[in-house]
Amino acid sequence: MKRVLFTPGPTEVPSEVLEAMAKPLIHHRTDEYRQYFLEATRLMQEHLATTQPVLTLSCSGSGAMEAAVVNLMSAGDEAIVVEGGKFGERWGLIAQAYGLTVHTVSVEWGRVATVEEVESALAAHPRAKVMFVTHSETSTGALFPVHDMARVARARGVATVVDAVTTFGVYDLHFDRSDVDGLVWGSQKGMMIPPGLGFVCLSPRGWDLVKGSKLPKYYWNLAKAKSALEKGDTPFTPAISLVLAARAAMLLLTEEGRDQVFARHQRNGDATRKAVRALGLSLFAEVPSNTLTAVHVPQGVDGAAVLKTMEQRYGVKIAGGQDRLKGKIFRLGHIGYYDEGDILRLVGAFEASLIDHGASAQPGAGVRAAQESFRSSRPSAAARVG
């Protein structure tokens, strides 16, 4: 049986990326490797619309998060953490592990914190140096207004660092035009490659904070990584095959075009949400993200059984809820290497599995809604020719 991943991460990997990883290993202290590494870095900069260096770390997205904390903060510093899910909470746990004072803007899972709530926290804690926030909360499918939050934080002299692990390659982060001072992300989602690489990009204001940071760091030393990048290297042994994969993936995204990549994710997200509603189900997130669609498990349906049937009978793997949401939601991923046909397969398998387990959905309703969504959003023939 052909199996396809539709989880929030890892996601499907293009054949071009697999081929790049399958090539014989090369040494990392060579001009050949440096050429590939620097090209991947340049393409990521272009995708972010930034002139700032993109630093590549051999780790998951959580490693990039920790690197951001230890390079921007010092002992005794205060931070504001916006949390509304598992990964927002992770920012706070990392900061607390280094003895920082954390002030939280905490909202119910599925909700999205407002700019007003952030402003209130900023006013209440004038000594805060950095605000950490997650753009798209993977545990809930909710999208946070990070650019608006960053604007009010900057007005008070507070830097903003954004977890863009599930939004790089999905939304236009327009880094240099934003008030965000740091972005972190990982390789296994919108970048369409396996897990194992983390990335950090800082603004000039972010680099000013790095100069004054006193928290202990060795492997996570971003100043050292920046100096090495200027020579086409990394300070430590890189994940060579994954860097080659990153180059191959970024070439694909560049060929498709930034705006087209973002528009494709919008279409895929719209189609999935319309399909879910057509099946009589309700969305979990207050403001749904184009990265994944979180759906309430309908009453009387065994969510775990639906997941198992989707995978074993239909060859489609999605995710359930995490922590307090275990057994309460489905998470349908549509981030990365997916087109219309893929989304129709996802919706068809989800619909069939629900019906197999007693849901009152109308057969064909979800697939039909997704098809109609794609038809209404598809560029005209004239536009495609042009």
ABEGO torsion letter per residue (X at the ends): XBBBBABAOBBBBBAAAAAAAABBBBBABBAAAAAAAAAAAAAAAAAAGBABBBBBBBBBAAAAAAAAAAAABBBGBBBBBBBAEAAAAAAAAAAAAAGBBBBBBBBBBGBBBBAAAAAAAAAABAABABBBBBABBAAAGBBBBAAAAAAAAAAAGBBBBBBAAAABGABBAGAAABABABBBBBAABAAGBBBGBBBBBBBAAAAAAAAABABBBAAABAAAAAAAAAAGBBABBBBAAAAAAAAAAAAAAAAAEAAAAAAAAAAAAAAAAAAAAAAGBBBABABBBAABBBBBBBBGBBAAAAAAAAAAAAGBBBBBBBEAABGABBBBBABEBBBAAAAAAAAAAAAAAAAAAGBABBBGAAAAAAAAAAAAABBBAAAAAX
